[in-house]
Amino acid sequence: MRLMKPYIKIRGREAGPVVHYNMSFQIAAIVLVLLVTVHFILQKKLHDTGTKIFLAVLLLGGLYIVLDFLGTLLIFAYSRENAQLIELLLTCFYTFDVLFPCILYGYIRNMLKSQEGRFSSVRRILLAVIPVFMLILVWGNIQTGWFFEFDGQNDFVIGPWHFWLYIYDIVYVVLVISHLANNLRGYNQWKRYVFWEFLLVEGFCMGIQFYTESQLLSGFGMALGIILLYLTLSNSGDCVDGMTGIFDKQYFDHWIQEKIRRNTEFHILAMEAYRLKQVNKIYGTSVGDQLLIQIADGIRTVTGSSQIFRVTGNCLLVVEDSLTAYERDRERIQAYFQKPLEVGEEKVDFPVVICGIINGQKMGQEDMLVGYIEYLAGLVRNTDETVVIQSDNRILEGFRYEKEVEHFLKTAVEQDLFEVYYQPVYSLKEKRFITLEALSRLRHPDMGMIPPDVFINIAERQGEISQIALLQFRRVCGFVKENEQIMEKIKNVKFNLSPSELMKPGYSQKLIDVIREYGLKSEYFQFEITESVATEYSESFCSAVEDFNKAGIQLCLDDFGSGYANLNAVLKVPFAVVKIDRSLLNGICSDVQAADFYRSIVMIMKSMGYMIVAEGAETEEEVELLGKWGVDMIQGFYFSRPLPEKDILKII
């Protein structure tokens, strides 16, 4: 609200030509703020810190612009008859001009107080002493004319201290912008830069107004700044999932982290649509997309909540503010998914896993919440019905155990903390151990030995399994090199390869190069491949098989019978050995059908020229039956558990 006058004079200067006001920018500013206000009211939004800060800027900034406009009109209406009233009103407007930046700064500080703690003494001065001093000067203006007055010709005269109002405003604007830019870390860098753009625009407009004296641009600069903040802090297009119309993962991360930081109570109901991939295959992706849209609308209808998010391709969740609402909506959502969903003429059974988390604020981070939801959903296997799995202390401890392993795994890879154990394979014909399987082991300094399936699954998710396998294979080659005399007693050392390793171009050649680096014979090694990988005839897999064949490295089909592989597809790969999964051993001593099935597999494989290894034998009765059926080798606890290097050397 600077330099509001029909004509201007500056105390202490000789009057120049008459300067006329241009109020067009003030009118434009009011129109722009009204448009932004309408859009803000109508848009989809949640009341996070950014939205609340923008609302404060919108209200205070809009009031500032309106008062700036009204103050100009008052100056035009000045006459001797209403002089006291107009001077009093202008003094009130100047009072708001002083309070506006101070109130805005204090509000923002209060919104972000959980991030910085208590006020320092310097900030107390900024928020109290300086504004109070400026208010005293403003109200003293009635007698002194320090900031403005009207002369005998009814012209608006600027006082000698008017310039300090600009300085005061600029100082507070800089404080507000810097505080926001430094504390709203949930926003990306580009969005934080917009606060500084606000400062630049407002400073530029105020500079033009100060220089020209006739262009009332300070309010217009405020309106442009509000538009910038609207497009960043409160832009609904940035936070809504394009397909379902509910909030997206990015907005969830920002919004929920704020609730966690403030320790605000909330509870989560997550719906994992594990059948979505199957539906896409049967009915097509368009039906799958329509189902997701229908589910989002259905959840919004049955819960009446706007706090609904899509955090992954097939996971939607509802955030509840009270335990009562959580329990009520859990039952409603479960009932909703127990009925078939209709898409066009199709009726689709669409069961989901409903994961419930009470007091989600205790998880500490938003990525922990999403990871925990995935962990909960992963606990439900082989079901065709909607299932509710409720978090409890036991499940949470299991998740935290995995997260600790996940954290430790990075250190283990960097420092190569893995160990190699060897499980010997017994030959029924030769009555001795004739081969070894190398198995990876990882020991945590506090939690002890970590189960292999746990850290291997985590390594595969994190994309570190190839690096770990290469480190372990070097250990195996080093062990064989140091004890090469054992190769006179055993035929080879078996080493497991994961799907991600075999699908990685050039990885097979790296393994071969390691063998050559240690100066070892290729026939010392045999790589084990699971049946699920053997059915995936990708270019990388076929290339890897060809590389191994050329190098003279044999292949072993691992865990045969554990999945649903096509036998014909599996047998297209040139395996030398087939290992029958230990799950097929269950009941062979007591169940005639189980025994006949196992024996038939052995007979078929033997007739096709494969060497047969039976995995998992633990009793003498099992060993005797396997020997009668023609099994060549047995790997199981009956003969030996996996052993460290020094112990395996004693056996061999």
C-alpha atoms as one frame of an Amber mdcrd trajectory, in Angstrom:
protein
   0.000   0.000   0.000   2.765   2.396  -1.046   2.532   5.883  -2.620  -1.243
   6.025  -2.756  -2.133   9.472  -4.153  -3.851  11.332  -6.958  -0.859  13.641
  -6.986   2.388  13.299  -5.099   4.798  15.565  -3.365   7.877  14.509  -1.451
   8.783  16.564   1.580  12.093  18.246   1.146  12.027  18.176  -2.666  10.905
  20.757  -5.142   7.650  19.648  -6.696   7.996  18.313 -10.214   5.310  17.684
 -12.797   1.982  16.322 -11.609   2.014  12.497 -11.408  -1.261  10.634 -12.033
  -1.977   7.257 -10.435  -2.444   4.123 -12.525  -4.897   1.898 -10.660  -5.170
  -0.702 -13.443  -2.648  -2.989 -11.761  -4.588  -2.855  -8.483  -7.794  -3.875
 -10.268  -5.970  -6.652 -12.142  -4.515  -7.904  -8.861  -7.979  -8.154  -7.274
  -9.303 -10.099 -10.298  -6.370 -12.518 -10.251  -6.735 -13.223  -6.529 -10.490
 -13.789  -6.896  -9.882 -16.321  -9.698  -7.264 -18.174  -7.647  -9.597 -18.195
  -4.627 -12.433 -19.773  -6.631 -10.163 -22.477  -8.056  -8.667 -23.154  -4.627
 -12.095 -23.611  -3.051 -13.268 -26.012  -5.784 -10.134 -28.165  -6.072  -9.475
 -31.579  -4.478  -7.124 -31.093  -1.533  -6.067 -32.245   1.916  -5.155 -29.799
   4.640  -1.400 -30.284   4.864   1.133 -27.625   5.855   1.561 -26.408   2.293
  -2.182 -25.946   1.847  -2.524 -24.128   5.168   0.392 -21.838   4.388  -1.029
 -21.057   0.961  -4.439 -20.341   2.507  -2.813 -17.886   4.932  -0.937 -16.155
   2.106  -4.126 -16.075   0.021  -6.225 -14.497   2.793  -3.628 -12.044   4.068
  -2.340 -11.205   0.595  -5.875 -10.713  -0.703  -6.656  -8.411   2.207  -3.441
  -6.500   1.551  -4.409  -5.988  -2.119  -7.977  -4.907  -1.287  -6.797  -2.428
   1.369  -4.218  -1.088  -1.063  -7.011  -0.427  -3.554  -9.352   1.071  -0.944
  -6.573   3.289   0.378  -6.046   4.736  -3.093  -9.770   5.443  -3.409  -9.712
   7.198  -0.024  -6.935   9.482  -1.178  -9.010  10.407  -4.229 -11.931  11.139
  -1.894  -9.892  13.420   0.405 -11.359  16.802   1.287 -11.164  19.156   4.227
 -14.577  17.995   5.446 -13.561  14.339   5.830  -9.847  14.888   6.459  -9.707
  13.363   9.944 -11.708  10.267   8.980  -9.588   9.572   5.895  -6.315  10.105
   7.752  -7.525   7.733  10.488  -8.521   5.075   7.939  -5.218   5.440   6.091
  -3.404   5.047   9.401  -5.352   1.805   9.978  -4.356   0.613   6.507  -0.721
   1.413   7.224  -1.095  -0.476  10.512  -2.134  -3.586   8.592   0.768  -2.920
   6.228   3.103  -3.264   9.223   1.313  -6.250  10.733   0.892  -8.233   7.487
   4.479  -9.536   7.081   4.841 -10.054  10.835   1.618 -12.089  11.097   2.518
 -14.138   8.035   5.985 -14.908   9.375   4.636 -15.852  12.815   1.979 -18.094
  11.278   4.497 -19.924   9.121   6.871 -20.306  12.066   4.043 -21.824  14.089
   3.118 -24.197  11.236   6.702 -25.452  11.043   7.572 -25.236  14.739   7.984
 -29.011  15.136  10.950 -28.829  12.786  12.940 -26.123  14.569  11.855 -26.021
  18.158  11.614 -22.831  20.193  12.157 -19.250  19.085  15.599 -17.740  19.546
  15.953 -14.327  21.206  16.755 -12.721  17.852  13.507 -14.000  16.351  11.548
 -12.780  19.378  12.881  -9.320  18.670  11.963  -9.606  15.010   8.446 -10.746
  15.890   7.792  -8.343  18.735  10.070  -5.368  19.286  10.548  -4.173  15.689
   6.844  -4.401  14.672   5.774  -2.645  17.898   8.290   0.130  17.215   6.994
   0.499  13.640   3.384   0.634  14.895   4.263   3.448  17.309   5.790   5.401
  14.440   2.748   4.788  12.206   0.265   6.024  14.785   2.561   8.915  15.630
   2.277   9.909  11.999  -1.053  11.626  12.729   0.837  14.343  14.614   4.233
  14.195  12.943   3.652  13.343   9.260   6.683  11.020   9.347   5.132   8.746
   6.691   2.425  10.792   4.923   0.183  13.863   5.154  -2.031  16.069   2.980
  -0.969  19.649   2.176  -3.080  22.708   1.603  -3.764  21.729  -2.012  -5.128
  18.333  -0.875  -2.102  16.599  -2.384  -0.648  13.495  -0.788   2.785  14.261
   0.661   5.322  11.506   1.432   7.173  11.890   4.692  10.924  11.380   5.216
  10.468   7.950   6.881   8.228   6.457   4.204  11.177   4.688   2.621  11.713
   2.584   5.782   8.352   0.907   5.293   9.787  -0.606   2.102  12.870  -1.784
   3.944  10.731  -3.284   6.730   8.560  -5.185   4.229  11.542  -6.468   2.256
  13.259  -7.766   5.409  10.196  -9.749   6.451   9.508 -11.045   2.954  13.092
 -12.351   2.802  12.637 -13.990   6.227   9.367 -15.644   5.177  10.692 -16.923
   1.860  13.982 -18.229   3.267  12.186 -19.940   6.144   9.776 -21.698   3.790
  12.471 -22.702   1.312  14.640 -24.194   4.060  11.911 -26.049   5.912   9.551
 -27.451   3.284  11.940 -30.280   2.472   9.062 -32.493   1.421   8.917 -30.515
  -1.820  11.355 -30.925  -4.660  14.052 -28.372  -5.360  12.134 -26.709  -8.186
   9.153 -26.048  -5.924  11.361 -24.552  -3.222  12.865 -22.195  -5.782   9.377
 -20.793  -6.429   9.488 -19.063  -3.040  12.521 -17.141  -4.196  10.738 -16.350
  -7.457   7.940 -14.885  -5.316  10.499 -12.634  -3.617  12.005 -11.614  -6.956
   8.619 -10.750  -8.508   7.420  -8.784  -5.479  10.763  -6.988  -5.143  10.756
  -6.086  -8.830   7.206  -4.685  -8.657   7.929  -2.689  -5.509  11.088  -1.312
  -7.123   9.158  -0.105 -10.179   6.519   1.484  -7.944   9.163   3.228  -5.864
  10.941   4.501  -8.978   7.951   5.591 -11.099   5.702   6.725  -8.208   2.621
   6.345 -10.415   2.471   2.577 -11.096   0.866   0.934  -8.068   2.459  -2.496
  -8.558   3.068  -3.842  -5.050  -0.381  -5.480  -4.895   0.031  -6.814  -8.427
   3.347  -8.368  -7.437   1.596  -9.993  -4.470  -1.072 -11.438  -6.813   1.585
 -12.868  -9.132   3.334 -14.425  -6.124   0.049 -16.004  -4.994  -0.395 -17.532
  -8.458   3.138 -18.974  -8.284   2.414 -20.550  -4.897  -0.922 -21.879  -6.132
   0.780 -23.654  -9.019   3.261 -25.314  -6.632   2.074 -25.628  -3.033  -1.566
 -26.172  -3.903  -1.711 -27.469  -7.468  -4.217 -30.342  -7.490  -2.853 -31.644
 -10.802   0.477 -32.446  -9.154  -0.944 -34.776  -6.535  -3.807 -36.705  -8.179
  -3.458 -40.089  -9.860  -4.373 -39.633 -13.509  -6.365 -42.874 -13.795  -8.345
 -43.164 -10.575  -8.665 -39.505  -9.597  -7.474 -40.164  -6.031  -4.254 -38.841
  -4.519  -0.967 -40.351  -5.701   2.147 -41.788  -4.035   4.126 -38.552  -4.175
   1.448 -36.632  -2.321   1.010 -39.480   0.177   4.725 -39.409   1.008   4.682
 -35.673   1.641   1.366 -35.583   3.501   1.919 -38.618   5.722   5.477 -37.602
   6.630   4.062 -34.350   7.964   1.622 -36.286  10.177   4.466 -38.500  11.388
   6.646 -35.484  12.140   3.860 -33.917  14.192   3.063 -37.289  15.847  -0.570
 -37.000  14.724  -2.565 -40.193  15.249  -3.613 -42.029  12.089  -4.499 -45.574
  11.018  -4.201 -47.192   7.599  -6.334 -49.631   5.613  -4.500 -50.782   2.475
  -6.061 -52.855  -0.315  -3.556 -54.955  -2.279  -5.187 -56.066  -5.561  -3.033
 -59.170  -6.063  -5.376 -60.521  -8.786  -4.944 -57.478 -11.041  -2.249 -59.078
 -13.216  -4.430 -62.158 -13.714  -7.472 -60.022 -14.591  -5.405 -58.102 -17.152
  -4.425 -61.384 -18.805  -7.961 -62.800 -18.893 -10.063 -59.727 -19.649  -7.498
 -57.233 -20.958  -5.833 -54.189 -19.424  -8.804 -51.942 -20.203 -10.993 -54.016
 -17.869  -8.254 -53.955 -15.244  -8.079 -50.158 -15.485 -11.855 -49.864 -15.210
 -11.788 -52.076 -12.126  -9.239 -49.818 -10.442 -11.341 -46.753 -11.231 -14.464
 -48.504  -9.920 -12.659 -49.617  -6.767 -11.401 -46.097  -6.072 -14.959 -44.741
  -6.424 -16.342 -47.609  -4.339 -13.910 -47.045  -1.476 -14.674 -43.331  -1.539
 -18.393 -44.127  -1.353 -18.327 -46.744   1.422 -15.890 -44.802   3.630 -16.985
 -41.247   2.846 -13.329 -40.295   3.121 -11.225 -38.049   0.893  -7.969 -39.393
   2.358  -7.543 -42.139  -0.268  -4.279 -42.769  -2.107  -2.879 -45.013  -4.820
   0.643 -45.819  -3.661   1.541 -48.572  -6.157   0.021 -49.915  -9.364  -2.268
 -52.304  -7.486  -2.365 -50.889  -3.952  -4.886 -48.326  -2.699  -5.093 -47.163
   0.892  -7.311 -45.130   3.185  -5.917 -43.044   6.046  -8.241 -42.866   9.058
  -7.961 -40.241  11.793  -9.678 -42.257  14.545  -9.772 -45.870  15.651 -13.573
 -45.857  15.477 -13.542 -44.852  11.804 -10.800 -47.406  11.145 -12.794 -50.335
  12.550 -16.024 -49.206  10.873 -14.447 -48.793   7.435 -12.502 -52.037   7.688
 -15.790 -53.937   7.870 -17.334 -51.872   5.071 -14.369 -52.371   2.745 -14.275
 -56.112   3.444 -17.982 -56.381   2.622 -17.478 -54.358  -0.564 -14.865 -56.773
  -1.948 -16.828 -59.897  -1.083 -19.209 -59.204  -3.977 -18.281 -59.487  -7.693
 -17.517 -56.210  -9.427 -19.310 -55.368 -12.683 -17.407 -53.908 -15.623 -19.691
 -53.574 -18.624 -21.225 -57.005 -19.131 -18.508 -58.755 -17.132 -18.860 -59.795
 -13.491 -15.395 -60.170 -12.007 -14.517 -61.708  -8.665 -11.829 -59.386  -7.383
 -10.580 -60.419  -3.932  -7.934 -58.276  -2.250  -5.667 -58.441   0.764  -6.755
 -55.792   3.265  -3.805 -54.756   5.425  -4.576 -52.929   8.658  -2.053 -50.778
  10.519  -3.008 -49.054  13.773  -1.053 -45.991  14.930   0.903 -45.654  11.715
   2.666 -42.548  13.053   4.885 -44.857  15.113   6.498 -46.264  11.963   8.665
 -43.164  11.728   8.918 -42.773   7.924   6.543 -42.950   4.983   8.715 -45.436
   3.074   8.603 -47.728   6.107   4.800 -47.638   5.949   4.673 -48.583   2.265
   7.275 -51.289   2.825   5.294 -52.648   5.767   2.120 -52.795   3.659   3.994
 -54.831   1.024   5.349 -57.076   3.782   1.859 -57.674   5.226   0.388 -58.444
   1.797   3.243 -60.863   1.129   2.267 -62.930   4.176  -0.961 -64.039   2.460
  -0.437 -66.830  -0.071  -2.656 -68.886  -2.363  -6.068 -67.494  -1.530  -9.076
 -66.742  -3.698 -10.948 -64.752  -1.066 -10.664 -61.300   0.411  -8.456 -61.574
   3.481  -7.870 -59.083   6.296  -4.419 -59.193   7.868  -4.039 -57.038  10.945
  -0.646 -55.804  12.062   0.475 -56.960  15.493   3.710 -56.921  17.485   4.890
 -60.296  16.184   4.421 -59.314  12.535   5.959 -55.914  13.138   9.023 -57.505
  14.699   9.386 -59.735  11.647   9.241 -56.698   9.384  11.768 -54.780  11.456
  14.033 -57.820  11.376  13.909 -57.763   7.571  14.566 -54.019   7.489  17.579
 -54.495   9.739  18.841 -57.225   7.414  18.192 -54.952   4.437  20.242 -52.189
   6.056  23.034 -54.577   7.033  23.096 -56.113   3.558  24.513 -52.942   2.039
  27.391 -53.003   4.517  27.902 -56.717   3.893  28.195 -56.143   0.145  30.577
 -53.203   0.553  32.827 -55.080   2.990  32.274 -58.615   1.586  31.096 -60.056
   4.901  29.478 -63.162   3.387  30.625 -66.689   4.118  30.475 -69.859   2.029
  29.284 -73.145   3.503  29.434 -76.446   1.630  26.939 -79.292   1.779  28.344
 -82.593   0.515  26.321 -84.822  -1.832  26.510 -88.562  -1.174  26.788 -91.175
  -3.941  24.795 -94.322  -3.169  26.821 -96.298  -5.705  30.308 -95.203  -4.602
  29.346 -94.957  -0.905  31.086 -91.608  -0.470  30.693 -87.867  -1.019  31.409
 -87.037  -4.654  30.303 -83.396  -5.033  29.691 -80.244  -2.986  27.075 -77.508
  -3.171  28.328 -74.028  -2.254  25.797 -72.120  -0.135  25.916 -68.448   0.855
  25.690 -67.524   4.524  25.561 -64.154   6.285  26.200 -63.534   9.959  24.899
 -60.380  11.666  27.050 -59.177  14.599  24.028 -59.008  16.924  21.299 -61.170
  15.342  23.562 -64.075  14.464  23.184 -66.163  11.314  20.577 -64.733   8.933
  18.417 -67.329   7.104  19.573 -67.545   3.460  16.080 -67.188   1.995  15.673
 -63.895   3.892  18.803 -62.094   2.727  18.711 -63.641  -0.753  15.128 -62.429
  -1.339  16.081 -58.958  -0.113  19.190 -58.936  -2.310  17.072 -59.865  -5.344
  14.607 -57.041  -4.600  17.431 -54.547  -4.227  19.237 -55.725  -7.343  22.356
 -56.754  -5.402  22.167 -60.514  -5.933  24.477 -60.466  -8.970  27.169 -58.587
  -7.075  26.861 -60.926  -4.082  27.031 -64.030  -6.280  30.164 -62.756  -8.002
  31.818 -62.131  -4.619  30.820 -65.587  -3.408  31.970 -67.315  -6.581  35.389
 -65.737  -6.100  35.454 -67.219  -2.586  34.559 -70.641  -3.987  37.273 -70.425
  -6.638  39.745 -69.296  -3.997  38.815 -72.247  -1.788  39.218 -74.723  -4.654
  42.536 -73.160  -5.666  43.936 -73.403  -2.140  42.723 -77.006  -1.787  42.919
 -78.274  -5.345  43.774 -81.748  -4.110  40.111 -82.224  -3.080  39.162 -82.254
  -6.776  40.780 -85.694  -6.934  38.069 -86.942  -4.585  35.016 -84.982  -5.759
  33.732 -84.410  -9.289  32.652 -80.772  -9.030  31.394 -77.917  -6.879  27.825
 -76.814  -7.536  27.003 -73.094  -7.478  23.487 -71.605  -7.597  22.578 -68.886
 -10.093  19.521 -66.689  -9.609  17.118 -65.599 -12.392  18.413 -62.026 -12.355
  21.977 -63.240 -12.882  21.098 -65.407 -15.859  19.020 -62.668 -17.470  21.819
 -60.118 -17.129  23.727 -59.763 -20.423  27.394 -60.681 -20.137  27.145 -62.055
 -16.599  27.928 -65.641 -17.655  31.194 -64.496 -19.191  32.160 -62.779 -15.939
  31.805 -66.099 -14.093  33.923 -67.864 -16.700  36.551 -65.121 -16.460  36.772
 -65.653 -12.677  37.498 -69.373 -13.214  40.256 -68.497 -15.665  41.609 -65.813
 -13.343  42.244 -68.471 -10.679  43.706 -70.860 -13.248  41.127 -73.576 -12.586
  39.489 -76.113 -14.881  35.934 -75.335 -15.972  34.804 -78.911 -15.308  35.449
 -78.307 -11.601  32.158 -76.356 -11.508  28.508 -77.019 -12.147  25.920 -74.224
 -12.158  22.474 -74.898 -10.695  19.421 -73.333 -12.349  15.851 -73.486 -11.058
  13.090 -74.872 -13.281  11.242 -71.534 -13.440  14.291 -69.897 -15.013  14.774
 -72.783 -17.408  11.404 -72.067 -19.058  12.235 -68.422 -19.827  13.972 -68.534
 -23.183  15.215 -64.971 -23.259  18.149 -64.002 -25.425  20.346 -63.446 -22.369
  19.488 -66.866 -20.903  20.166 -68.728 -24.150  23.432 -66.850 -24.531  24.455
 -67.812 -20.976  23.708 -71.504 -21.602  25.756 -71.390 -24.794  28.681 -69.726
 -22.962  28.654 -72.414 -20.268  28.542 -75.228 -22.827  31.476 -73.801 -24.759
  33.487 -73.472 -21.543  32.728 -77.088 -20.551  30.660 -76.144 -17.498  27.776
 -78.516 -16.780  24.296 -77.386 -15.791  22.135 -78.817 -13.025  18.345 -78.444
 -12.855  17.661 -77.417  -9.250  14.464 -77.899  -7.194  12.628 -79.868  -9.882
   8.973 -80.312  -8.894   8.786 -77.212  -6.686   6.910 -75.118  -9.247   4.725
 -75.464 -12.308   7.327 -75.623 -15.060   6.517 -77.223 -18.400   8.572 -80.431
 -18.476   9.075 -80.272 -22.219  10.371 -76.701 -21.966  12.746 -77.620 -19.134
  14.208 -80.563 -21.020  15.195 -78.340 -23.947  18.069 -77.043 -21.805  21.146
 -79.360 -21.841  21.165 -80.371 -18.176  23.496 -83.093 -16.926  21.914 -83.479
 -13.491  18.379 -83.127 -12.123  17.831 -82.382  -8.423  14.356 -83.411  -7.230
  12.926 -80.920  -4.752  12.683 -82.049  -1.150   8.970 -81.167  -1.011   8.252
 -84.310  -3.084   9.798 -86.473  -0.344   6.925 -85.702   2.029   5.021 -88.889
   2.813   6.949 -91.300   0.564   7.385 -93.689   3.498   3.691 -93.754   4.404
   1.740 -92.632   1.332   1.659 -95.102  -1.576   0.630 -92.442  -4.099   3.444
 -90.086  -3.015   5.930 -92.953  -3.275   4.704 -94.000  -6.730   4.835 -90.433
  -7.985   8.411 -89.915  -6.788   9.539 -93.264  -8.191   7.947 -92.458 -11.571
   9.840 -89.165 -11.799  13.114 -90.958 -11.075  12.390 -93.616 -13.702  11.529
 -91.043 -16.393  14.584 -88.915 -15.702  16.888 -91.920 -15.541  15.538 -93.239
 -18.856  16.416 -89.890 -20.440  20.016 -90.149 -19.268  20.033 -87.668 -16.374
  21.916 -88.142 -13.112  19.415 -87.851 -10.230  20.014 -86.068  -6.918  17.376
 -86.394  -4.201  17.235 -83.326  -1.971  16.183 -83.246   1.684  16.583 -86.850
   2.874  16.672 -86.948   6.678  15.832 -90.526   7.697  17.323 -93.942   7.028
  13.986 -95.208   5.676  13.927 -92.432   3.054  17.511 -93.222   2.020  16.714
 -96.922   1.596  13.693 -96.219  -0.610  15.618 -93.740  -2.754  18.377 -96.302
  -3.241  15.858 -98.940  -4.389  14.328 -96.522  -6.907  17.662 -95.859  -8.604
  18.525 -92.403  -7.262  22.217 -91.683  -7.928  22.984 -89.158  -5.181  21.405
 -87.830  -2.005  21.822 -84.391  -0.469  20.302 -84.007   2.968  20.763 -83.719
   6.705  20.892 -87.506   7.017  24.437 -87.372   5.656  25.549 -83.848   6.483
  24.386 -80.319   7.086  26.084 -77.406   5.274  29.536 -76.954   6.835  32.213
 -74.227   6.869  35.418 -74.743   4.889  37.544 -76.284   7.645  34.884 -78.847
   8.534  34.120 -79.840   4.948  37.830 -80.460   4.349  37.852 -82.967   7.211
  34.975 -84.915   5.645  36.410 -84.915   2.118
